[in-house]
Amino acid sequence: MPRKLVMEAWRDEFGNDHPYVFRRKSVFGLPYDMDPELAGIVRSFEQSDLYNFALPFAQKFQVSPTSMRIRLEKLRLIRREVPRPESLLARA
């Protein structure tokens, strides 16, 4: 998937080159430092969101949604929000 063509498809879809940031979710209002079983559920929801987001682009380029997601991430068009460590929050 050539960079130029992916960027063109992105601009056609969104009208700009700005990245889309996936925010971390919590399930039923639970924080991320939760039970490991529930943490697995949160990750699976995030993966399905990424899959669904990449799907139209994947269809356009005739590749798998996973391949498209990886390409979009490498081009920094989609990013995952990284939570700040608690120790940094205390200092802010």
Biopython code that builds the backbone (N, CA, C, O; Angstrom):
import numpy as np
from Bio.PDB.StructureBuilder import StructureBuilder

atoms = [
    (1, "MET", "N", (0.848, -1.170, 0.000)),
    (1, "MET", "CA", (0.000, 0.000, 0.000)),
    (1, "MET", "C", (0.899, 1.240, 0.000)),
    (1, "MET", "O", (1.398, 1.651, 1.048)),
    (2, "PRO", "N", (1.095, 1.812, -1.141)),
    (2, "PRO", "CA", (1.989, 2.970, -1.232)),
    (2, "PRO", "C", (1.510, 4.145, -0.384)),
    (2, "PRO", "O", (0.321, 4.458, -0.332)),
    (3, "ARG", "N", (2.460, 4.775, 0.268)),
    (3, "ARG", "CA", (2.165, 5.900, 1.157)),
    (3, "ARG", "C", (1.297, 6.947, 0.449)),
    (3, "ARG", "O", (0.293, 7.402, 0.998)),
    (4, "LYS", "N", (1.683, 7.317, -0.748)),
    (4, "LYS", "CA", (0.978, 8.365, -1.474)),
    (4, "LYS", "C", (-0.502, 8.002, -1.679)),
    (4, "LYS", "O", (-1.377, 8.849, -1.498)),
    (5, "LEU", "N", (-0.775, 6.770, -2.049)),
    (5, "LEU", "CA", (-2.164, 6.351, -2.286)),
    (5, "LEU", "C", (-2.964, 6.267, -0.991)),
    (5, "LEU", "O", (-4.144, 6.616, -0.962)),
    (6, "VAL", "N", (-2.322, 5.804, 0.079)),
    (6, "VAL", "CA", (-3.022, 5.728, 1.370)),
    (6, "VAL", "C", (-3.336, 7.139, 1.868)),
    (6, "VAL", "O", (-4.434, 7.399, 2.358)),
    (7, "MET", "N", (-2.374, 8.040, 1.741)),
    (7, "MET", "CA", (-2.609, 9.426, 2.188)),
    (7, "MET", "C", (-3.726, 10.068, 1.364)),
    (7, "MET", "O", (-4.547, 10.811, 1.901)),
    (8, "GLU", "N", (-3.754, 9.786, 0.080)),
    (8, "GLU", "CA", (-4.807, 10.318, -0.787)),
    (8, "GLU", "C", (-6.182, 9.781, -0.368)),
    (8, "GLU", "O", (-7.154, 10.534, -0.308)),
    (9, "ALA", "N", (-6.254, 8.491, -0.084)),
    (9, "ALA", "CA", (-7.513, 7.891, 0.379)),
    (9, "ALA", "C", (-7.938, 8.494, 1.714)),
    (9, "ALA", "O", (-9.124, 8.743, 1.933)),
    (10, "TRP", "N", (-6.980, 8.728, 2.605)),
    (10, "TRP", "CA", (-7.270, 9.336, 3.912)),
    (10, "TRP", "C", (-7.849, 10.739, 3.713)),
    (10, "TRP", "O", (-8.863, 11.088, 4.317)),
    (11, "ARG", "N", (-7.202, 11.536, 2.865)),
    (11, "ARG", "CA", (-7.679, 12.903, 2.600)),
    (11, "ARG", "C", (-9.073, 12.876, 1.963)),
    (11, "ARG", "O", (-9.920, 13.709, 2.289)),
    (12, "ASP", "N", (-9.309, 11.932, 1.065)),
    (12, "ASP", "CA", (-10.636, 11.812, 0.451)),
    (12, "ASP", "C", (-11.704, 11.521, 1.503)),
    (12, "ASP", "O", (-12.824, 12.025, 1.423)),
    (13, "GLU", "N", (-11.341, 10.702, 2.484)),
    (13, "GLU", "CA", (-12.300, 10.313, 3.530)),
    (13, "GLU", "C", (-12.508, 11.411, 4.572)),
    (13, "GLU", "O", (-13.640, 11.686, 4.972)),
    (14, "PHE", "N", (-11.407, 12.042, 5.012)),
    (14, "PHE", "CA", (-11.494, 12.967, 6.146)),
    (14, "PHE", "C", (-11.211, 14.430, 5.802)),
    (14, "PHE", "O", (-11.469, 15.319, 6.613)),
    (15, "GLY", "N", (-10.686, 14.678, 4.613)),
    (15, "GLY", "CA", (-10.441, 16.061, 4.210)),
    (15, "GLY", "C", (-9.178, 16.683, 4.769)),
    (15, "GLY", "O", (-8.939, 17.875, 4.575)),
    (16, "ASN", "N", (-8.357, 15.887, 5.469)),
    (16, "ASN", "CA", (-7.113, 16.411, 6.039)),
    (16, "ASN", "C", (-6.148, 15.259, 6.306)),
    (16, "ASN", "O", (-6.459, 14.099, 6.039)),
    (17, "ASP", "N", (-4.974, 15.598, 6.837)),
    (17, "ASP", "CA", (-3.961, 14.588, 7.167)),
    (17, "ASP", "C", (-3.865, 14.330, 8.671)),
    (17, "ASP", "O", (-2.910, 13.706, 9.132)),
    (18, "HIS", "N", (-4.834, 14.799, 9.423)),
    (18, "HIS", "CA", (-4.793, 14.667, 10.871)),
    (18, "HIS", "C", (-5.010, 13.213, 11.284)),
    (18, "HIS", "O", (-5.861, 12.525, 10.719)),
    (19, "PRO", "N", (-4.244, 12.747, 12.265)),
    (19, "PRO", "CA", (-4.423, 11.361, 12.731)),
    (19, "PRO", "C", (-5.705, 11.205, 13.543)),
    (19, "PRO", "O", (-6.225, 12.169, 14.106)),
    (20, "TYR", "N", (-6.196, 9.989, 13.589)),
    (20, "TYR", "CA", (-7.330, 9.639, 14.431)),
    (20, "TYR", "C", (-6.773, 8.927, 15.651)),
    (20, "TYR", "O", (-6.035, 7.951, 15.521)),
    (21, "VAL", "N", (-7.122, 9.409, 16.834)),
    (21, "VAL", "CA", (-6.609, 8.830, 18.072)),
    (21, "VAL", "C", (-7.705, 7.990, 18.720)),
    (21, "VAL", "O", (-8.800, 8.477, 19.001)),
    (22, "PHE", "N", (-7.386, 6.721, 18.950)),
    (22, "PHE", "CA", (-8.323, 5.827, 19.637)),
    (22, "PHE", "C", (-8.129, 5.994, 21.132)),
    (22, "PHE", "O", (-7.046, 5.748, 21.663)),
    (23, "ARG", "N", (-9.166, 6.407, 21.788)),
    (23, "ARG", "CA", (-9.120, 6.594, 23.232)),
    (23, "ARG", "C", (-9.342, 5.249, 23.914)),
    (23, "ARG", "O", (-10.116, 4.412, 23.450)),
    (24, "ARG", "N", (-8.654, 5.072, 25.003)),
    (24, "ARG", "CA", (-8.843, 3.838, 25.765)),
    (24, "ARG", "C", (-10.219, 3.865, 26.387)),
    (24, "ARG", "O", (-10.720, 4.917, 26.783)),
    (25, "LYS", "N", (-10.813, 2.714, 26.467)),
    (25, "LYS", "CA", (-12.161, 2.595, 27.021)),
    (25, "LYS", "C", (-12.108, 1.896, 28.364)),
    (25, "LYS", "O", (-11.145, 1.199, 28.686)),
    (26, "SER", "N", (-13.136, 2.092, 29.123)),
    (26, "SER", "CA", (-13.312, 1.273, 30.318)),
    (26, "SER", "C", (-14.638, 0.549, 30.168)),
    (26, "SER", "O", (-15.570, 1.061, 29.547)),
    (27, "VAL", "N", (-14.716, -0.620, 30.728)),
    (27, "VAL", "CA", (-15.931, -1.417, 30.657)),
    (27, "VAL", "C", (-16.722, -1.204, 31.939)),
    (27, "VAL", "O", (-16.204, -1.392, 33.039)),
    (28, "PHE", "N", (-17.976, -0.812, 31.786)),
    (28, "PHE", "CA", (-18.857, -0.587, 32.932)),
    (28, "PHE", "C", (-18.245, 0.407, 33.928)),
    (28, "PHE", "O", (-18.473, 0.309, 35.134)),
    (29, "GLY", "N", (-17.476, 1.350, 33.415)),
    (29, "GLY", "CA", (-16.899, 2.391, 34.251)),
    (29, "GLY", "C", (-15.728, 1.946, 35.096)),
    (29, "GLY", "O", (-15.304, 2.670, 35.997)),
    (30, "LEU", "N", (-15.194, 0.758, 34.821)),
    (30, "LEU", "CA", (-14.070, 0.265, 35.618)),
    (30, "LEU", "C", (-12.755, 0.847, 35.112)),
    (30, "LEU", "O", (-12.596, 1.045, 33.907)),
    (31, "PRO", "N", (-11.817, 1.123, 36.003)),
    (31, "PRO", "CA", (-10.524, 1.667, 35.575)),
    (31, "PRO", "C", (-9.661, 0.594, 34.916)),
    (31, "PRO", "O", (-10.008, -0.587, 34.947)),
    (32, "TYR", "N", (-8.545, 0.995, 34.326)),
    (32, "TYR", "CA", (-7.669, 0.072, 33.619)),
    (32, "TYR", "C", (-6.807, -0.784, 34.522)),
    (32, "TYR", "O", (-6.278, -1.800, 34.070)),
    (33, "ASP", "N", (-6.649, -0.419, 35.755)),
    (33, "ASP", "CA", (-5.885, -1.272, 36.672)),
    (33, "ASP", "C", (-6.854, -2.257, 37.320)),
    (33, "ASP", "O", (-6.910, -2.372, 38.544)),
    (34, "MET", "N", (-7.601, -2.952, 36.504)),
    (34, "MET", "CA", (-8.644, -3.850, 36.962)),
    (34, "MET", "C", (-8.201, -5.299, 36.873)),
    (34, "MET", "O", (-7.068, -5.603, 36.498)),
    (35, "ASP", "N", (-9.094, -6.159, 37.217)),
    (35, "ASP", "CA", (-8.900, -7.595, 37.137)),
    (35, "ASP", "C", (-8.381, -7.976, 35.744)),
    (35, "ASP", "O", (-8.907, -7.476, 34.750)),
    (36, "PRO", "N", (-7.368, -8.843, 35.641)),
    (36, "PRO", "CA", (-6.796, -9.210, 34.337)),
    (36, "PRO", "C", (-7.810, -9.782, 33.342)),
    (36, "PRO", "O", (-7.674, -9.568, 32.137)),
    (37, "GLU", "N", (-8.823, -10.504, 33.828)),
    (37, "GLU", "CA", (-9.831, -11.035, 32.908)),
    (37, "GLU", "C", (-10.611, -9.907, 32.251)),
    (37, "GLU", "O", (-10.869, -9.940, 31.048)),
    (38, "LEU", "N", (-10.985, -8.910, 33.045)),
    (38, "LEU", "CA", (-11.710, -7.771, 32.478)),
    (38, "LEU", "C", (-10.805, -6.948, 31.568)),
    (38, "LEU", "O", (-11.275, -6.398, 30.572)),
    (39, "ALA", "N", (-9.535, -6.856, 31.885)),
    (39, "ALA", "CA", (-8.602, -6.115, 31.035)),
    (39, "ALA", "C", (-8.553, -6.736, 29.649)),
    (39, "ALA", "O", (-8.436, -6.014, 28.659)),
    (40, "GLY", "N", (-8.639, -8.057, 29.555)),
    (40, "GLY", "CA", (-8.677, -8.726, 28.264)),
    (40, "GLY", "C", (-9.900, -8.334, 27.453)),
    (40, "GLY", "O", (-9.824, -8.225, 26.229)),
    (41, "ILE", "N", (-11.019, -8.123, 28.117)),
    (41, "ILE", "CA", (-12.231, -7.692, 27.430)),
    (41, "ILE", "C", (-12.037, -6.292, 26.874)),
    (41, "ILE", "O", (-12.435, -6.011, 25.744)),
    (42, "VAL", "N", (-11.434, -5.421, 27.652)),
    (42, "VAL", "CA", (-11.195, -4.050, 27.195)),
    (42, "VAL", "C", (-10.320, -4.060, 25.955)),
    (42, "VAL", "O", (-10.620, -3.362, 24.987)),
    (43, "ARG", "N", (-9.248, -4.833, 25.964)),
    (43, "ARG", "CA", (-8.372, -4.901, 24.803)),
    (43, "ARG", "C", (-9.118, -5.415, 23.584)),
    (43, "ARG", "O", (-8.899, -4.919, 22.478)),
    (44, "SER", "N", (-9.996, -6.397, 23.758)),
    (44, "SER", "CA", (-10.710, -6.942, 22.606)),
    (44, "SER", "C", (-11.662, -5.895, 22.025)),
    (44, "SER", "O", (-11.836, -5.845, 20.807)),
    (45, "PHE", "N", (-12.278, -5.062, 22.859)),
    (45, "PHE", "CA", (-13.125, -3.995, 22.337)),
    (45, "PHE", "C", (-12.285, -3.015, 21.530)),
    (45, "PHE", "O", (-12.704, -2.567, 20.462)),
    (46, "GLU", "N", (-11.116, -2.685, 22.031)),
    (46, "GLU", "CA", (-10.237, -1.761, 21.320)),
    (46, "GLU", "C", (-9.830, -2.340, 19.973)),
    (46, "GLU", "O", (-9.819, -1.625, 18.971)),
    (47, "GLN", "N", (-9.495, -3.627, 19.936)),
    (47, "GLN", "CA", (-9.098, -4.257, 18.682)),
    (47, "GLN", "C", (-10.243, -4.255, 17.680)),
    (47, "GLN", "O", (-10.015, -4.029, 16.491)),
    (48, "SER", "N", (-11.464, -4.500, 18.129)),
    (48, "SER", "CA", (-12.585, -4.510, 17.193)),
    (48, "SER", "C", (-12.831, -3.108, 16.647)),
    (48, "SER", "O", (-13.205, -2.957, 15.484)),
    (49, "ASP", "N", (-12.626, -2.079, 17.469)),
    (49, "ASP", "CA", (-12.769, -0.706, 16.984)),
    (49, "ASP", "C", (-11.741, -0.419, 15.892)),
    (49, "ASP", "O", (-12.069, 0.166, 14.860)),
    (50, "LEU", "N", (-10.503, -0.833, 16.125)),
    (50, "LEU", "CA", (-9.449, -0.629, 15.136)),
    (50, "LEU", "C", (-9.762, -1.398, 13.855)),
    (50, "LEU", "O", (-9.573, -0.882, 12.753)),
    (51, "TYR", "N", (-10.233, -2.613, 14.001)),
    (51, "TYR", "CA", (-10.601, -3.455, 12.856)),
    (51, "TYR", "C", (-11.694, -2.768, 12.033)),
    (51, "TYR", "O", (-11.572, -2.638, 10.815)),
    (52, "ASN", "N", (-12.753, -2.333, 12.700)),
    (52, "ASN", "CA", (-13.866, -1.697, 12.001)),
    (52, "ASN", "C", (-13.460, -0.393, 11.339)),
    (52, "ASN", "O", (-13.956, -0.062, 10.262)),
    (53, "PHE", "N", (-12.570, 0.342, 11.968)),
    (53, "PHE", "CA", (-12.102, 1.605, 11.401)),
    (53, "PHE", "C", (-11.283, 1.351, 10.132)),
    (53, "PHE", "O", (-11.420, 2.085, 9.152)),
    (54, "ALA", "N", (-10.442, 0.327, 10.142)),
    (54, "ALA", "CA", (-9.565, 0.028, 9.008)),
    (54, "ALA", "C", (-10.296, -0.678, 7.877)),
    (54, "ALA", "O", (-9.818, -0.673, 6.743)),
    (55, "LEU", "N", (-11.431, -1.279, 8.156)),
    (55, "LEU", "CA", (-12.132, -2.113, 7.179)),
    (55, "LEU", "C", (-12.417, -1.416, 5.844)),
    (55, "LEU", "O", (-12.106, -1.997, 4.804)),
    (56, "PRO", "N", (-12.993, -0.198, 5.807)),
    (56, "PRO", "CA", (-13.262, 0.427, 4.506)),
    (56, "PRO", "C", (-11.986, 0.681, 3.692)),
    (56, "PRO", "O", (-11.985, 0.534, 2.470)),
    (57, "PHE", "N", (-10.913, 1.059, 4.374)),
    (57, "PHE", "CA", (-9.640, 1.272, 3.685)),
    (57, "PHE", "C", (-9.098, -0.067, 3.179)),
    (57, "PHE", "O", (-8.549, -0.143, 2.079)),
    (58, "ALA", "N", (-9.252, -1.114, 3.977)),
    (58, "ALA", "CA", (-8.786, -2.444, 3.584)),
    (58, "ALA", "C", (-9.514, -2.913, 2.327)),
    (58, "ALA", "O", (-8.906, -3.487, 1.423)),
    (59, "GLN", "N", (-10.803, -2.668, 2.281)),
    (59, "GLN", "CA", (-11.577, -3.065, 1.104)),
    (59, "GLN", "C", (-11.125, -2.292, -0.127)),
    (59, "GLN", "O", (-11.026, -2.849, -1.220)),
    (60, "LYS", "N", (-10.854, -1.020, 0.057)),
    (60, "LYS", "CA", (-10.397, -0.182, -1.060)),
    (60, "LYS", "C", (-9.070, -0.687, -1.633)),
    (60, "LYS", "O", (-8.883, -0.716, -2.849)),
    (61, "PHE", "N", (-8.144, -1.088, -0.740)),
    (61, "PHE", "CA", (-6.819, -1.539, -1.166)),
    (61, "PHE", "C", (-6.739, -3.062, -1.337)),
    (61, "PHE", "O", (-5.681, -3.599, -1.665)),
    (62, "GLN", "N", (-7.854, -3.747, -1.115)),
    (62, "GLN", "CA", (-7.947, -5.199, -1.267)),
    (62, "GLN", "C", (-6.896, -5.938, -0.430)),
    (62, "GLN", "O", (-6.176, -6.808, -0.920)),
    (63, "VAL", "N", (-6.837, -5.559, 0.843)),
    (63, "VAL", "CA", (-5.948, -6.207, 1.805)),
    (63, "VAL", "C", (-6.759, -6.550, 3.046)),
    (63, "VAL", "O", (-7.926, -6.171, 3.145)),
    (64, "SER", "N", (-6.162, -7.256, 3.983)),
    (64, "SER", "CA", (-6.872, -7.586, 5.216)),
    (64, "SER", "C", (-6.979, -6.343, 6.100)),
    (64, "SER", "O", (-6.127, -5.456, 6.037)),
    (65, "PRO", "N", (-8.026, -6.281, 6.925)),
    (65, "PRO", "CA", (-8.146, -5.158, 7.858)),
    (65, "PRO", "C", (-6.938, -5.042, 8.794)),
    (65, "PRO", "O", (-6.539, -3.935, 9.155)),
    (66, "THR", "N", (-6.362, -6.165, 9.181)),
    (66, "THR", "CA", (-5.192, -6.128, 10.056)),
    (66, "THR", "C", (-4.008, -5.480, 9.343)),
    (66, "THR", "O", (-3.307, -4.653, 9.927)),
    (67, "SER", "N", (-3.786, -5.850, 8.094)),
    (67, "SER", "CA", (-2.699, -5.237, 7.320)),
    (67, "SER", "C", (-2.926, -3.739, 7.159)),
    (67, "SER", "O", (-1.990, -2.945, 7.259)),
    (68, "MET", "N", (-4.164, -3.364, 6.912)),
    (68, "MET", "CA", (-4.478, -1.943, 6.738)),
    (68, "MET", "C", (-4.280, -1.182, 8.031)),
    (68, "MET", "O", (-3.752, -0.070, 8.028)),
    (69, "ARG", "N", (-4.705, -1.781, 9.147)),
    (69, "ARG", "CA", (-4.519, -1.122, 10.443)),
    (69, "ARG", "C", (-3.042, -0.873, 10.695)),
    (69, "ARG", "O", (-2.655, 0.214, 11.126)),
    (70, "ILE", "N", (-2.221, -1.869, 10.429)),
    (70, "ILE", "CA", (-0.783, -1.735, 10.647)),
    (70, "ILE", "C", (-0.221, -0.627, 9.763)),
    (70, "ILE", "O", (0.589, 0.180, 10.220)),
    (71, "ARG", "N", (-0.645, -0.584, 8.505)),
    (71, "ARG", "CA", (-0.148, 0.459, 7.602)),
    (71, "ARG", "C", (-0.571, 1.838, 8.078)),
    (71, "ARG", "O", (0.233, 2.771, 8.066)),
    (72, "LEU", "N", (-1.821, 1.978, 8.495)),
    (72, "LEU", "CA", (-2.292, 3.266, 9.005)),
    (72, "LEU", "C", (-1.533, 3.682, 10.261)),
    (72, "LEU", "O", (-1.244, 4.863, 10.451)),
    (73, "GLU", "N", (-1.211, 2.716, 11.114)),
    (73, "GLU", "CA", (-0.434, 3.034, 12.313)),
    (73, "GLU", "C", (0.991, 3.441, 11.942)),
    (73, "GLU", "O", (1.525, 4.391, 12.514)),
    (74, "LYS", "N", (1.607, 2.744, 11.003)),
    (74, "LYS", "CA", (2.973, 3.087, 10.592)),
    (74, "LYS", "C", (3.037, 4.465, 9.949)),
    (74, "LYS", "O", (4.043, 5.165, 10.070)),
    (75, "LEU", "N", (1.970, 4.853, 9.269)),
    (75, "LEU", "CA", (1.910, 6.198, 8.690)),
    (75, "LEU", "C", (1.456, 7.238, 9.720)),
    (75, "LEU", "O", (1.329, 8.421, 9.406)),
    (76, "ARG", "N", (1.217, 6.786, 10.939)),
    (76, "ARG", "CA", (0.785, 7.641, 12.053)),
    (76, "ARG", "C", (-0.551, 8.333, 11.767)),
    (76, "ARG", "O", (-0.808, 9.443, 12.235)),
    (77, "LEU", "N", (-1.385, 7.654, 10.994)),
    (77, "LEU", "CA", (-2.721, 8.182, 10.738)),
    (77, "LEU", "C", (-3.712, 7.721, 11.795)),
    (77, "LEU", "O", (-4.699, 8.406, 12.064)),
    (78, "ILE", "N", (-3.458, 6.578, 12.387)),
    (78, "ILE", "CA", (-4.228, 6.174, 13.561)),
    (78, "ILE", "C", (-3.241, 5.900, 14.685)),
    (78, "ILE", "O", (-2.164, 5.340, 14.477)),
    (79, "ARG", "N", (-3.637, 6.309, 15.865)),
    (79, "ARG", "CA", (-2.796, 6.116, 17.043)),
    (79, "ARG", "C", (-3.669, 5.697, 18.205)),
    (79, "ARG", "O", (-4.865, 5.985, 18.251)),
    (80, "ARG", "N", (-3.049, 5.019, 19.130)),
    (80, "ARG", "CA", (-3.745, 4.609, 20.347)),
    (80, "ARG", "C", (-3.312, 5.538, 21.469)),
    (80, "ARG", "O", (-2.123, 5.798, 21.659)),
    (81, "GLU", "N", (-4.283, 6.026, 22.199)),
    (81, "GLU", "CA", (-3.987, 6.889, 23.334)),
    (81, "GLU", "C", (-3.208, 6.094, 24.374)),
    (81, "GLU", "O", (-3.566, 4.962, 24.700)),
    (82, "VAL", "N", (-2.159, 6.685, 24.881)),
    (82, "VAL", "CA", (-1.350, 6.035, 25.913)),
    (82, "VAL", "C", (-1.619, 6.762, 27.223)),
    (82, "VAL", "O", (-1.351, 7.959, 27.330)),
    (83, "PRO", "N", (-2.142, 6.060, 28.215)),
    (83, "PRO", "CA", (-2.432, 6.728, 29.486)),
    (83, "PRO", "C", (-1.157, 7.144, 30.194)),
    (83, "PRO", "O", (-0.138, 6.459, 30.110)),
    (84, "ARG", "N", (-1.217, 8.263, 30.889)),
    (84, "ARG", "CA", (-0.072, 8.731, 31.652)),
    (84, "ARG", "C", (0.058, 7.909, 32.921)),
    (84, "ARG", "O", (-0.946, 7.588, 33.557)),
    (85, "PRO", "N", (1.283, 7.564, 33.297)),
    (85, "PRO", "CA", (1.471, 6.829, 34.559)),
    (85, "PRO", "C", (0.980, 7.645, 35.744)),
    (85, "PRO", "O", (1.049, 8.874, 35.738)),
    (86, "GLU", "N", (0.492, 6.957, 36.746)),
    (86, "GLU", "CA", (-0.022, 7.623, 37.950)),
    (86, "GLU", "C", (1.010, 8.559, 38.575)),
    (86, "GLU", "O", (0.652, 9.626, 39.073)),
    (87, "SER", "N", (2.272, 8.176, 38.555)),
    (87, "SER", "CA", (3.301, 9.004, 39.186)),
    (87, "SER", "C", (3.419, 10.366, 38.505)),
    (87, "SER", "O", (3.715, 11.359, 39.169)),
    (88, "LEU", "N", (3.193, 10.429, 37.195)),
    (88, "LEU", "CA", (3.248, 11.696, 36.486)),
    (88, "LEU", "C", (2.008, 12.539, 36.771)),
    (88, "LEU", "O", (2.083, 13.766, 36.821)),
    (89, "LEU", "N", (0.869, 11.875, 36.956)),
    (89, "LEU", "CA", (-0.359, 12.601, 37.254)),
    (89, "LEU", "C", (-0.262, 13.308, 38.611)),
    (89, "LEU", "O", (-0.790, 14.407, 38.780)),
    (90, "ALA", "N", (0.394, 12.693, 39.546)),
    (90, "ALA", "CA", (0.514, 13.268, 40.885)),
    (90, "ALA", "C", (1.341, 14.554, 40.868)),
    (90, "ALA", "O", (1.109, 15.454, 41.675)),
    (91, "ARG", "N", (2.306, 14.638, 39.948)),
    (91, "ARG", "CA", (3.178, 15.809, 39.864)),
    (91, "ARG", "C", (2.532, 16.978, 39.117)),
    (91, "ARG", "O", (2.921, 18.130, 39.307)),
    (92, "ALA", "N", (1.564, 16.685, 38.284)),
    (92, "ALA", "CA", (0.971, 17.738, 37.420)),
    (92, "ALA", "C", (0.164, 18.721, 38.208)),
    (92, "ALA", "O", (-0.395, 19.658, 37.638)),
]
sb = StructureBuilder()
sb.init_structure("model")
sb.init_model(0)
sb.init_chain("A")
sb.init_seg("    ")
for serial, (resi, resn, name, xyz) in enumerate(atoms, 1):
    if name == "N":
        sb.init_residue(resn, " ", resi, " ")
    sb.init_atom(name, np.array(xyz, "f"), 0.0, 1.0, " ", f" {name:<3s}", serial, name[0])
structure = sb.get_structure()
